């Protein structure tokens, strides 16, 4: 049984940085595409960024492009989302998810296509 464990998050001031981690226990990282989603209070869930299993393709929504970076720590079988220059609008509960499907060399940000989900982690950017 694959279990996704997410970690990281916290509270920072605008301009600060945080790193979220995502570990697929029970599987190998490069067998799954990884996606990060977020949900702010009163708002719909939003796809933020994704990466295909071999990490050679990433996608970011426009509002985080240039600030968020997806990477991996092979030694820990962990993917991470490095979030820099955080803004108050980034405040939300963040979720990582995994899909075993291959989407033709790309990745997708449709939550319905992700099979395994980690617990949410809170990111707060306060002024």
Secondary structure, 3 states (H helix, E strand, C coil): CCEEEEEECEEEECCCCEEEEEEEECCCHHHCEEEEEEECCCCCCEEEEEECCCCCCEEECCCCCCCEEEEEEHHHCEEEEEECCCCHHHCEEEEEEEECCCECCECCCCHHHCCEECCCEEEEEEC
